[in-house]
Amino acid sequence: MTGSRRPGPSVRTRVRELTGAGQRVREDRLITEEPLELRLAWPGTPAHRVWLTMRTPGHDFELAAGWLHHEGIGAPATVVYCTDEELRPDQELNVVTATLADVPLRLPGGRDAALSAGSSACGVCGSDSVAAALEVAAAAARDTEPLDDEVVRALPDRLRERQTLFDRTGGVHAAGLFDAAGTPLVVREDVGRHNAVDKVTGARLLAGESPAVAALAVSGRAGFELVQKALAAGIGTLVAVGAPTSLAVDLARSGGLALFGFTGPERTVRYA
């Protein structure tokens, strides 16, 4: 990878700030948004592209492992940056290859083909139907330990304490896994809310630990794709700062996931 340089999670830029008192030129920071291509290989099948997303660089291997787990494809034996000769040096750190030890549990096709290109704003872009998006089954093992109301209300602040990229840029989502006492296990930030969830699950998997923990807290709304990922990971409770969607509530209720929205120190609303 001669000449390659890992993209940073944020970049400097000069801006002109306009106020009632006048204007000034100053330095600001922007969250980095770059594409990540995931290629998948398994015995007898060479690496080929299965997913493309816009993400914040950093924890790329966790992102790949988490996405594969949430999609029900399998756990990678290895994840490495691609070194294909046709890639320009600036592309090498934006392409990863995950290799499975055996054939995929689900073939990357159908719904995955629709997902082969996505933005940082959505997790199920291009799904042909709700039925196709529901194909991934919930995890067999789940952490169903209930959380006290006080713990639920405290999770957004505990997540916020660890949002260092948000402090610098104001333009990034966060996801965190917590135990039933509200102790943070892993927190990740990304320009895409679904990527942040993939990263926390991937972090647990690559560390040899189960992602099936008591709670997942997210910094924004609880959309359908986040509920789906929580169920696929075996998480018992999803706590969101913002509102859930109708489909998210329906899926949480059918899957037995405790779902909270509008969560803050003084109140939370339970939807499932």
C-alpha positions in Angstrom: 0.0 0.0 0.0 2.8 2.4 -0.8 1.5 5.9 -0.8 -1.8 5.0 0.9 -3.0 7.1 3.8 -5.8 6.2 6.1 -8.6 8.8 5.8 -9.2 10.6 9.1 -12.7 10.7 10.8 -12.8 14.5 10.5 -11.2 17.1 8.3 -10.4 20.8 8.7 -12.1 23.5 6.6 -12.3 27.3 6.6 -15.7 28.8 7.0 -17.2 32.3 7.2 -19.5 32.7 10.2 -22.3 35.3 9.9 -24.0 36.8 12.9 -25.9 39.9 13.8 -22.6 41.4 15.0 -20.9 40.8 11.6 -18.8 38.0 10.2 -15.6 36.3 10.8 -13.4 33.7 9.1 -12.5 30.7 11.3 -11.5 27.0 11.1 -14.2 24.4 11.4 -14.2 20.6 11.3 -16.3 18.4 9.1 -17.1 14.7 9.7 -15.5 12.6 6.9 -17.8 10.8 4.6 -16.2 8.3 2.2 -17.3 5.1 0.4 -16.5 1.7 1.7 -16.8 -1.3 -0.6 -17.1 -4.7 1.0 -16.0 -7.7 -1.0 -16.8 -11.2 0.2 -15.0 -14.5 -0.5 -15.4 -18.1 0.7 -13.8 -21.4 -0.2 -14.3 -22.0 -3.9 -15.6 -18.4 -4.6 -13.3 -15.5 -5.3 -13.9 -12.1 -3.7 -16.7 -10.1 -5.2 -18.5 -6.9 -4.2 -21.6 -7.4 -2.0 -22.1 -4.0 -0.4 -21.1 -0.3 -0.8 -21.9 2.3 1.8 -21.0 5.8 2.7 -19.3 5.8 6.1 -16.9 7.7 8.4 -13.5 6.1 8.1 -12.4 4.1 11.2 -13.3 0.7 12.6 -13.8 -0.5 9.0 -13.3 -4.2 9.9 -15.9 -3.9 12.6 -18.3 -2.3 10.2 -17.8 -5.2 7.7 -18.1 -7.9 10.4 -21.2 -6.3 11.9 -23.0 -5.9 8.6 -22.3 -9.5 7.7 -23.7 -10.7 11.0 -26.8 -8.5 10.8 -27.5 -9.7 7.3 -27.3 -13.3 8.4 -24.4 -14.1 6.0 -21.9 -15.3 8.6 -18.8 -14.4 10.6 -15.7 -13.6 8.7 -12.5 -15.6 9.4 -10.5 -12.6 8.2 -11.1 -9.0 7.1 -8.3 -7.1 5.3 -7.9 -4.0 3.2 -7.9 -4.9 -0.5 -4.6 -4.6 -2.4 -5.8 -5.2 -5.9 -3.4 -3.6 -8.4 -6.2 -1.8 -10.2 -7.0 0.3 -7.1 -5.5 3.7 -6.9 -3.6 4.4 -3.6 -6.4 6.6 -2.4 -8.9 3.8 -2.9 -7.0 1.0 -1.1 -8.3 1.9 2.3 -11.8 2.3 1.1 -12.1 -1.4 0.0 -12.1 -4.3 2.4 -12.3 -8.1 1.7 -14.0 -10.4 4.2 -13.3 -14.1 3.9 -15.6 -16.7 5.3 -14.3 -20.1 6.5 -17.3 -21.8 5.0 -20.1 -21.1 2.6 -22.4 -18.2 3.6 -25.4 -18.9 5.8 -27.3 -16.8 3.4 -26.1 -16.2 -0.2 -25.3 -12.6 -0.8 -28.0 -12.1 -3.4 -31.6 -11.0 -3.7 -32.0 -8.5 -0.9 -28.3 -8.1 -0.7 -28.0 -7.2 -4.4 -30.5 -4.4 -3.7 -28.3 -3.3 -0.9 -25.1 -3.4 -2.9 -25.2 0.4 -3.1 -26.5 2.6 -0.3 -26.1 6.0 1.3 -25.1 6.9 4.8 -28.7 7.8 5.5 -30.5 4.5 5.2 -30.0 0.8 6.0 -32.4 -0.9 3.8 -32.2 1.2 0.7 -33.5 -0.5 -2.4 -35.3 -3.3 -0.7 -38.0 -4.6 -3.1 -40.6 -5.1 -0.4 -41.0 -5.2 3.4 -41.1 -9.0 3.1 -37.7 -9.0 1.5 -36.3 -6.8 4.2 -37.7 -9.1 6.9 -35.8 -12.2 5.5 -33.0 -12.0 8.1 -34.1 -14.0 11.2 -33.7 -12.8 14.8 -30.8 -14.3 16.7 -31.3 -17.6 18.4 -29.8 -16.4 21.7 -31.0 -13.1 23.1 -30.3 -11.1 26.3 -33.8 -10.5 27.7 -32.8 -9.1 31.0 -35.1 -6.1 31.6 -33.7 -2.6 32.3 -34.9 -0.4 35.2 -36.6 2.8 34.1 -33.8 4.8 35.6 -31.2 3.0 33.6 -33.2 3.4 30.3 -33.5 7.2 30.9 -29.7 7.4 31.7 -28.5 5.7 28.6 -28.6 8.7 26.1 -26.4 10.8 28.5 -24.0 7.9 29.0 -23.8 7.5 25.2 -23.4 11.3 24.7 -20.4 11.4 27.1 -18.5 9.2 24.6 -19.4 11.1 21.4 -16.1 12.7 20.8 -16.5 13.1 17.1 -19.9 14.8 17.6 -18.2 17.2 19.9 -15.8 18.2 17.2 -18.1 18.2 14.2 -21.8 18.1 15.3 -22.5 15.8 12.3 -22.3 12.2 13.3 -24.5 9.5 14.8 -23.6 7.2 17.7 -24.6 3.7 18.9 -23.6 2.0 22.1 -24.0 -1.4 23.7 -24.7 -1.5 27.4 -25.3 -4.1 30.1 -28.4 -4.2 32.2 -26.8 -1.9 34.8 -26.2 0.7 32.1 -22.4 0.2 31.9 -21.1 1.0 28.4 -19.5 -2.0 26.6 -18.6 -0.4 23.3 -19.6 2.9 21.6 -19.0 3.9 18.0 -19.8 7.0 15.9 -20.4 7.2 12.1 -22.1 9.5 9.6 -24.6 6.7 9.1 -26.7 5.6 12.0 -26.9 2.0 10.7 -23.1 1.9 10.2 -22.7 2.9 13.9 -24.8 -0.1 14.9 -22.8 -2.4 12.5 -19.6 -1.2 14.1 -20.6 -1.9 17.7 -21.8 -5.4 16.8 -18.6 -6.0 14.8 -16.5 -4.8 17.7 -17.9 -7.4 19.9 -17.6 -10.1 17.3 -14.0 -9.4 16.4 -13.2 -9.3 20.2 -14.6 -12.8 20.5 -17.6 -11.6 22.5 -21.3 -12.0 21.9 -23.2 -8.9 20.6 -26.3 -10.3 22.4 -26.3 -7.8 25.3 -29.0 -6.1 27.3 -29.3 -2.8 25.5 -28.5 -0.8 22.3 -28.7 3.0 22.6 -28.8 5.2 19.5 -28.4 9.0 19.2 -31.2 9.6 16.8 -34.5 8.0 15.8 -35.4 4.3 15.9 -36.0 3.3 12.3 -36.9 -0.1 11.0 -33.4 -1.0 10.1 -32.1 -0.4 13.6 -34.7 -2.6 15.1 -33.9 -5.3 12.6 -30.2 -5.1 13.4 -30.9 -5.3 17.2 -33.0 -8.4 16.7 -30.3 -10.0 14.5 -27.7 -9.3 17.1 -29.8 -10.7 20.0 -30.1 -7.4 21.9 -33.0 -7.2 24.4 -33.7 -3.5 24.5 -33.4 -0.6 22.0 -33.3 2.9 23.4 -33.5 5.9 21.1 -33.2 9.6 21.7 -35.7 10.3 18.9 -39.0 8.8 17.7 -39.5 5.3 16.3 -41.3 4.7 13.0 -44.5 2.7 12.6 -42.7 -0.2 11.0 -40.0 -0.2 13.7 -42.7 -0.5 16.4 -44.4 -3.3 14.5 -41.2 -5.3 14.1 -40.1 -4.7 17.7 -43.5 -6.0 19.0 -43.4 -9.1 16.7 -39.8 -9.8 17.6 -40.1 -9.3 21.4 -37.7 -6.4 21.5 -38.3 -3.7 24.1 -38.3 -0.4 22.3 -38.0 3.1 23.9 -38.2 6.5 22.2 -37.9 10.1 23.1 -35.5 9.1 25.9 -33.9 11.6 28.2 -33.1 12.1 31.9 -36.7 13.0 32.8 -38.8 10.8 30.6 -39.0 8.0 28.0 -41.8 6.4 26.0 -42.1 2.7 25.7 -43.5 1.5 22.4 -42.9 -2.3 22.6 
